[in-house]
Amino acid sequence: MSNPGEADLTPIASVRQLADWFAAGSKPRADWRIGTEHEKFGFRRDDLAPPPYEPADGRGIRAMLEGLQALGWEPILDTGRVIGLKRGDASVSLEPGGQFELSGAPLADLHETEVELNGHFRDVHAVARPLGLGFAPLGFHPLARREDVPWMPKSRYAIMRNYMPRVGRMGLDMMLRTCTVQVNLDFGDEADMVAKLRVGLALQPLATALFANSPFLEGRPAGLRSLRGRVWTDTDPDRTGIPAVVFEDGFGFERFAEWILDVPMYFVMREGRFIDAAGGSFRAFMAGQLDALAGERANMGDFADHVTTVFTDVRLKRFLEMRGADAGSPAMMLALPAFWTGLLYDPAALAAASALVRGWSVPAMRALREAVPAQALEATIAGRPLRDVARDAVAIARDGLRARGLGEERYLAPLDEVVASGMTQADRWLQRYHGAWGGDPARIFAEAEA
């Protein structure tokens, strides 16, 4: 989840104005960039516990943030506490349970992404090791119970913490015990956005399967390859999943803006303070009828904040966020942007990917989304094994990267291995659990540490 942005006080006059806000993200192809984000679990090396924000011994998340400031990062504050960092176009933010998130800068190619990722891990290691801390990118915390995870002091999380149990059984698990890797990609115009959003949503369950990396729950096998994927099926149906509106005739920026207006609100920010508006209607807010701020009308900054509370499998902002994958090894973190860049940034590859998913119904895509947390590549859609779809999708992505002529296709190598073997990261951890680890999942931290 992102750090709070800058307020835009422009009054909202129409839904078309909101559509134009999305449309303003359109860019010529020469300006398309790749922004990679990932999260990882912190752990104390002596007992593997999640570090609190500010423990008595000082070995916590606040110390991590302050240590990174010394390496050139600027603090982001919430009620006087540092809860994030910025450096250039990149930022570090905290997830509710102290998961560290790097929101990378928009970069020209995947080689720059690799340099950025490696530099971030060097910085994190330099600060974490003297504190006795480590960080492991996994999709779901393999050991901690929900009550074991300390909450971070971000005001918006207090609002969400109260609201989540009203709308789903696993929303708090999503907040506290999951980590993801995602890539943010640009679009050229409305038609390009629609094509990319539809392909992204259709193939997002495939990404969940390919990048499955969360097989453990509280120290035991969970019977799933992506426990994180299962969590998202029972978090909040009003703002998650695969919205049918995207596949309707005539879909575009305005239809998406209309859909977002009916997603219940979380909060409103005023003078650096979050005001609880959970469950409220943004349409009512536009009309000056929001109970939390009676008589006050929403502005464009409020709308931009509201967009950040939508958690669809692909989120449209002024770019597209691919959100379906578990966090994984650094090689898999690079494979994720390689996969989507290859599929979506070359016109021929995008056309081939669109043909690959043609004829898939929304109910079939949703059924696949429900199946892959347990079945991964063994799931089926439209009568095809998902492993076969994966082989085709990775081949299309490779062709798309080759067309860019930058030698980026090498970053797909981990996916070639997954498709060839049928073994996800989760399957390999389960092999270790039943073999070399002797049933001790705590050993995952030493092997997964990035």
Disulfide bonds with the S-S distance in Angstrom:
none
